[in-house]
């Protein structure tokens, strides 16, 4: 496994990678969710590239950039065991030089949900992913369904800008108690960790109602809210039942729907989602 930092090193190694190349972009502090993306890439691609970069432009000034968990040595050990071919660990100075002034903006699908709660977040996400795709030139790029809106936004960007890359969205990986795996779970105190299962419980309660015939989106939102009301440590930021492609809120589910939630458990902000059916 090669580990490179500079663009020159990346391009030198990239020249000799067999196609198709699969890219797994990460911010490090890897967990089983990330490793499932690596395995999916390994299954479909001749060579696998993983990027590790905590992207400062997708954090607002009030968010957790300085405390975001990092452990590069552990990450590299995990990736070597998974047979990754190349790991790129660029610095902030490489990704955003002093005179940096170019941004990639995706409009409509970035406005609701995470976009409404975290202004500027997706401007940072789309720009860094565009830079990663430009630098690595993969044939396939792998992302997790847990960041559902991010997946929609990146697909839109890739389509709009004619990137010759296939965006692969892989299922959310969950802990045994159904908490969606996330690097931010490391922030949770024991009581908060237990309380955090309320996200999946709310989503699954709505899914059960859907499976029992409920198609009224507002009633599904109320079903989720009722579960959150039973957890004192949960502070709901949004509950959504939206079209999975446009992310516009639904009144009635006629085809597919994306149920998604953002919730503070103590000081830790967690997100989760499921697709219906």
N, C-alpha and C positions, 0 to 999 in steps of 0.2 A: 504493500500500500504506500503510495506516494503522498506526502503532505507538502503543500506549497502555500506560499503567502502572496508573492507578487504576481501581477498579471503576466509578466514575461515568463516566469516559471510555469504558470498555468498553461499558457499557450504552447510552450515547448513540450510539455507532457501530453497535452490534449491532441497534438498532431499524430501521436502514435496509438491513440485509443481506437479500438475496433468499433464500428457502428453495428447496431444502434447504441448510442450513449444515453443513459438515463440519469437525470439530475434530481437529487433530493435536496431542496433548499431547507436549511434549519437555522435556528438561533442557538443551537447547542443545548447543553444540559439534557442530553438525550434520554428518552424513555422508550418503552415498548411500542408506543405509537409511532415514533420516528423509525424505529427498527423495522416495523411492519412495512413502512414505505420503502426502506432499503431492500427488504426481501422481495417486495413486488417489483422493484426496479431490476433486481438481480434475475428474477424469473423471466422478465420480458426483454432484457437488454444484454448486449455483449459486455458492456463496461458500465460501471456505476460510479458517478461522481457525487459527492456530498459537499455542500457548502456549509460552513459554520460562521455566522456573522450576526451579532446582536445589532440589529439595524436601528440606529438612534432616531432616524427620521420618522419612524412609525410610533414613537412614544411622544406624548404631550409633556410639557414641563412639569405637570403634576403627577405623571405616571412613574413606574418603577424601573426606569432605565439603570440607575446606579446600583440598585439592589437585585436586578434580574439575575437568577442563579447561573453560575458559570463553573464548568469543570472540564477544561479542554483535554487534560490527560486521560480522564475517564472516558470522555467521548471518543477519543482516538482509539482507545483500547477496545471499546465496544464495536467500532466500525471495522477495525482490523479483523475481529472475530467473525464479522458478517461478510468478509471477503470484498470489501469496497476497494476499488482500484485507485481512486484519487480523492483526496480531501483538500478543499480550498478554504483557507482561513484568512481572508483579507482583513486588513486593518481599516479603521474609519478613514484614515488619510488616503488609502487606495481607492475606496469607494466614493468618498466625498472630498476631493482635493479642495484647497483653500479657495479657488475661484469657481467652485461648482455652482451652476445656475440653470440646469436643465431638469425638468420634471415631467413625469408621465401622469396624465389625469384621465381617469375613467369617470364618466359623469353620473348617469341616472342610478345605476345599481350601487353606487357608493353612498347615496344620500340617506337611506333609512338605516335602522338598526345600529350596527357598530359605527357607521358613518355619522349618524346623528349624535351618538354618545361620545365619540372620540374624533372631534374635528381634526382634519389633517392626517389621520391615521392611514387612510388608503392611499393618499398621495405618496407617503413613504413606502407603503407596501408595493404599489405598482411600479414605482421608480426602481426600487431595489431588485424586484423580480425581473424587470426589463434588463437591468444591468447584468444580473446573473445569467439570464438567457443569452444575452449578447456575448458575454465572456466565455461561457462554457460551450455554447452551440450544441445543446443536446437534441436528440430526436424525440425524446419523451421527458416530461417533467412530472414529478409525483408530489401530490399534496393530500392532506387529510380532510375528511368530511367534517371533523370537529370544527374547523374554521370555515363554516358553510358559506358565509358571505364572501370571504376571501376567495374561495374556489370560483364562485360566480364572477367576481370581479376579474380574476386572472384569466378565466376563459374568455370573457368579453375583450380584454386587452389583447390577448393572443389572436383572436379572430379579427379584431379591428385593425391591428398593426401587421397582419399577414405573417406572423411568426411561423416558420416551418417546424412547429413542435406540437406534439400531441400531449394535451393536459390530461393526466390520469388522476382521478379522485378516488382515494381508498377509504374503506370504512373506518369509522371512529373505533379506537381500541379502548376498552373499559377495564377498570379494576374489577376484582371479583364482586364487589358490592355495587357495581355499575357506575361509579364515578368515572367520567371521561378522563383519560390520562392527559395531563398537562404539566408543563414545567412549573407553573405557578402553584400546583398542589403542594409543593415543598414549603410554601409560606404558611400552610394551615396548621394551627395548634390542634391537639387531639380532639377536643370537643368540636372544633370547627370542621375537622376532617370528617367526623361523623355526620355533622349537620349538612355537609356539602352533597351528600347523597340525595338531598331534596331536589336537586336539579333533574336528575334522571327519573326520580319518582314522579315528579310533576309531568314530565314529557311522556312517560309510560302510561300514566293515568289518562292523559288525553288520547294517546294511541289506542288504549283499550276502549274508550268511549267511541272513537272512530270505528274501530273494529265491530262495535256493537250497533253501528248504523248512524252515529251522529255525524252530520255534515255541516252543521252551523258553526262557522269559525269562531264566532264570539262565545258560544257555549264552551267550545274547546279551550279558549283562553281563560274562561272563568273556572273551568275544571283545573287548569294548571295553577291559577291564582289561589284556589282553595287549598291546594297542597302546600303552597308556599306560606299561606297564612298560619299553618300549623307548626312552622319552624321559626322560633324567635330570633335565631341568629341570621336569618335570611333577609336581605334587603333587595327587593326586586328592582332592576333598572328597566327591563322591558320584557314583555311576553308577546310573541308574534306567531301568527298563523298566516303565512304569505305564499304567494306563487314562487316556486323554487327557482324560476328563471329570471323573473323581473323583480322579485322581492317586494312586490306591492301587496299590501294587506288584503286578505280575502274576506268576503261576507259568507260565501258558500263554497265548499270544496266540491268542485265538479270533476276534477281530474287528480292532480297531485298537489301536495302542500308541503311546505317546510315549517315545522314547529321549531322555534328557537327562543332561547332565554338568555338573559345576562343578569347575574345576581351577585351581589356582594355577600360573602360569608365573612363576617368581621371586616377586616380591611382588604381582603383578597377578592378580586373580581374574577368570576368564573363564567364561562359560556358553555352552552351545550345545545344540541339540536337533534332532531330525527326527521326523516322523510316519511310522508304518508303517500300512498300505502307502502 
